[in-house]
Amino acid sequence: MQTTIKNKNKSIVVMLAYARSGGTLLNRCMASIPNVLVLSEVSVEALCPNSCSTIKEQAKKWYGLELKSSGFVENINEIYKYCQSRGITLVIRDWTFGSFVPSRYNNFMPSKSLSTYNVLSKHFSVKAFGLVRNSIDIWLSLQASPRTFYDKNLEFLYEFTKNLIDENIKFFKYEDFCNNPKKEMKAICDYVEIDYNDHFLNYCEYKNVTGDIDLPDYSRGIKQSEISLLSRRKSYNIFSNDISKNTRSHEINQLLNYDSIEHNSHFIKGGHFENNSRQNLFKCKNLGSL
């Protein structure tokens, strides 16, 4: 493998988000910012089974780029050089699910590490950040989609979260982003050194994305028409005891500084929706979220 020489140009930005954490939404938002090129759900160790899975496919279909190289790092290097020559920032949304959850896509032997980030860091200047969500809502979202409900005890989400903490990766919360999109997007852009632009609010116009949008049983977020925090699923009233006793939800939420089990501004209490903030609603058609 040819080693890529690090330089002082724009860093590659790596987004780390577990399944059902808001990755598709943020993917579309960031890709809508001028001078940003996003690769969606790619991984050095597993091939995500979506509509446009390989780096070469995404480069050709989404950006009209015919990559001549072979291999993960070589493909990234070719796109990186293209971006550098045009003043574009390359953002890679890692398919973290493929690195932590045993499946046929990783021969049931995931590394349980931030493998894509670690490999890229050996060859490029990389700026990584995480997008996290209350683990209770991740569990409820996974449970509602049997096709992707592999992490029943949240053991793999716990491993992912521990990796974020151990690697000292700065993370942003899905709930904060939904409650105040402009403020949080500015914070993300400042951190990864991307020029902020309100054009991200037009993310619904951006179709070159993978994720929940590929699932046959669409997630709730895709059916929304505005950026707002999804209410906690009513199924919580049924599964709350099981989540508390049989998953690592509490440990995960502690690691991520979620104050309590009710850290969700649309928490369902007594069968009713409690909404603490409805001030930041940005209307948009065909939302790609959770």
N, C-alpha and C positions, 0 to 999 in steps of 0.2 A: 504493500500500500504506500502510495506516495504521500509524504507528510506535507500538510499545508503549513505555510509559514505565517505565524501571527503577525499582524501589523497594527498600526495605530489608527486605522480607518474606523468606520462605523462598526460597532459590535453586532454580532448576531443576537437577536432577542429570542429567548426560549420561554414559552408559556407552559407552565406545569399545572394541569387541572385534572382531577380525578373525574370519573364518569358522573354525570348528573350534578355537576358543580357550577354550571354556567359557562362552560368552555365554548360552546357553539355561539352563544350570544356575544361573548367578548371577542371571539374570533372574527365575527362579522363586523363588529364595531371597529376593531383595529384595522381590518383590511379596507375599511371605508375611508381611512385617513390618507390623504395624498402622500405619495412617495413612500408607501409601505407595501411590501410584497409578503403575503402570508402563505405558508405551506401548512396544511391542516391535517392533524392526527397522523403524523409520520413517526416512525420509531426505528431505532437501530437494531432492535431484536425481535420485532413482530410486525406482521403486515395487517393493518386494520381492514376488516372486511366491509369497506364502504364503497360508494359508487365511483370513487376516483382515488385509489389507494396508494399508488406508488408516486415517488417524487417525480419521475419522468412523466407520468400521466398528468399530474397536476400542472407541471411546467408547460406541457404542450397544450392541454385543453384550456387552462385558465389564462396563460400568459403568452402563448404562441412561441414557446421556447423549445427547440429541439436539442435535448441534451445528448452529447456525444460520449460522455464518460459512463463508466460502469462502477457500481459500488456506492454505498450510502454517503461516505465522506466525500468521495469524488463528485457525486451529483450535487451535494451541498456546496462544494467548492466552486463548481461551475456557475451555479446560480448566484453565489456570493460575489464572484467577480463581476457578473452581469450587473448586480445591484450596485456594487461599489463604483463602477464606471458611470453610473447614472444618478448617483446621489440618493439611492433608495435604501431603506432599511429592510433587511430580511428578518421576518418574524416566523419562528417555527413553533407551531402548537404540537407539543409532544403527545403521542398516544400513550399516556402513563398507564392506562388500564392494561395495555399489553406487556408492561414491565413488571406488573405486580400481581395480576390475576392469572392463575394457571388455566390455560385453554389450549385448544389445538393450534392456535395461531402462534404460540411460543413453545410448542411441543410439551406443554404442561410443565415447563421448567423456567418460569420467569426469574429474572435476576433479583427481583425485589429491591431494585436500586433505581436511581435517576440515570439510567444507562445512556439515554440519548444526550442528556446534558453533560454527563461525564465524558463521553466520547468526543463530543463537539468541543469541549473545553481544552482537550489535548491538541487541537488543531487550529482553533480560532479564538478570537477574543469574543467572549460570550457574556451576555447580561441576562440572567434568569429571574423570573418571578413566579409566584404561585397564585392561583385563584382558588379559594376554599369556600366551603359552605357548611352550615350546621349539619353534622353527621346524621342527625335524626331525619332531616329532610332528604338527605341522600338515600338513606335506607328506605324511606317511604317511596321515593321515586323509583328506586331499583325494584322494590317489591311489586310495584304496579306494572312492571314490564318483565314478565317471566323470562323472556329471551335474553335479558342481560342481568338477571338476578343471580349472580355467582357469589357475591360477597355477603352471605346471609348473616355472618357474625361480625362483619366489618373488620375482619382481621387484616385484609389487604389494604383497606383504607387506612388502618392504623399504621401499617408499615410505610405507606406512602407519606403519611403525615410525619412520622418519625424521621424519615429521610429529609423532608423539607426543613425540619427543625435542626437536625444534625448537620446538614449542609449549610445552615444559616441562610436559607433562601427567604428573601422578603416575600410576604404574601399579602394579598388584598382579599377582602371578603365580598362574596357575591351579594349578600344582603345590603352592604354599604353601597355597592355599585348600583343596585336597583333603586335604592332610596335616594341617591344623589349622583346620577350618572356623570354630569359635567365635572363635579368636584373630584370624583374617583378616577375618571379618565385622565384628568389633568395630572393627578398624582402618579398614575401609572406611566404616562408619557414622560413626565419629569424624571422618573426613576430610570427608565430604559433609554432616555435621551432621544425621544421622538418628538418632533414638533407637533404640539397639540393643535387640533382643528375640530371645530364643531360639526364638521361634515360626518363625523361618526354617528350622529343622530339619524343619518339617512341609511343606516346599516341594512334596512330592509331591501334596499336596491341591490345589495351585494349577494349574489347567488353562488359564488364559487367557494363552497364550504362543505365540510363533511360533519358528521356527528349525529345528533338526535334527528336531524332533518332527513336522514337516510332510513330511519326505522319505520317499519310498516305500521306500527301502533304509535303514531306521533305523540310526543310528549305534550304536556299542557302548554308549555311556553311557546311552542310553535303556533298554537292556536290563538295566542294573545295578540292584541293590536296596539300594545303600548309597553314601554319599559316600566315595569312596576314589580314589586316583590310578590311572588306567588304566595298565596295563602297556604298554610300547612294543610296537607291532605287530611280529609276527614277520617281516613283509615287510622290516623294516630290514636283515635279514641279506642280502637280495637287492639292495636299492636303496642301501645305504650309500655305495658308491663313486660312484654317480650323483648322490646328494644332495651329496656333498662336492665333486665336480668341476663340476657343472652348475647349481647353485643358489646363491643368496646367503645360504644358511642360516648360514654361519659369521659373516658380517658382521652379520646380524640378531641372532644370539645374543650377539655382542660388545656391540652397542648396548644390549641388555637385561640385560647382566651375568649371563648364564648361563655358569658357570665353564668348562664343557667340553661336548663332544659327548654325554657321558653324564649330563647334568643331568636325570635322571628317576629317581625312587626305585624304579621298577619296571623299570629298564633290563634288556633281555635280553642276557645274556652267555653265549656258548657254548651257545645254545639253551635256557638256563634263566632263569627269572625271579629277579631279585635284588630283594628287598623290604626296604628299610631302615626302613620305618615302617608298622606296621599298628595303631597305637594309637588312631587317630581314625576310626572307622567309624560312620557314622550311618545306620541302616537306614531305607529308605524305598522304597515301591513306585513303579515307573514313573519312574525318573530321567530328567530331560531334560538331557542333557549331550552329550558327544561320543562 
